[in-house]
């Protein structure tokens, strides 16, 4: 009797193991399968946004579709990332509660935030944000009529945050970057350039924005986010070949200053194919070799955002 029950149980277990797993649909993500290329341990998604209806949108800003931390964790589980940098969304203006809350949910061991403030912010507020895991301020002025901050706020904000060791994250068009080159090169703090410097389709190394970014990279205190190719690609995905060359050239010039970001939940609505690709495949398409990919996905975020670096791998013992 016991043997029959044991046989029956083993058959049941085999049947259960053969049942197809139900694919979980992830909000704002086109794929359900795990990427074939496994992300290195402690891979960081250095650019995402959270939209939570518990936090009211700023006056005059559009209410965005919900994109919560719980939903983002589903994406993390699928693509294999561990760490995350939550960037304050324009919809919430200078009230950074949604970003601070998201960082707290994800945990300070593996999450950081980038806030949005005006130069009038008080020192106490800066200290509170620093304690909450904020490590930079974003100035998103590529659409001046809709932006929360303006280009003329960059310099005073940089002076305010330099003592904290924060960076300014600049989301400007390529033309805006080139037009403000002298000011940007004179900033006292570290700099992060958003979305591949928004280099337009077909841009080469002679483009004024590319020339500026190369100088900034060579100076050793600037990083570039390899994200949002769909923002400047008339050709479209999944390769976005018309903007890929500029990103490849930047990655080849200074892999130690590149970051990767998913841009989840893709607030412009144009990144459907980007949602399907994992971080390793995206960085491979930029021509980055294995060691460079590890720098982009793991090491560089540790250096910029202050994450605990990965423990060195011990050599295997020999008999």
Secondary structure, DSSP 8 states (H G I E B T S, - for coil): -HHHHHHHHHHHHHHHHHS-------TT-S--S--SS---TT-EEEEE--B-TTS---TT------B-HHHHHHHHHHHT--EEEEE--GGGTT-THHHHHHHHHH-TTTEEEEE---TT--HHHHHHHHHTTEEEEEEE-SSTTT-SS-GGGHHHHHHHHHTTT-EEEEE--HHHHHHTHHHHHT-SSEEEE-GGGG--TT--TTSHHHHHHHHHHHHT-EEEEE--GGGG-SS-TTT-HHHHHHHHHHHHH-GGGEEE---BT-TTS--TGGGTS-HHHHHHHTT--HHHHHIIIIIHHHHHH--------------
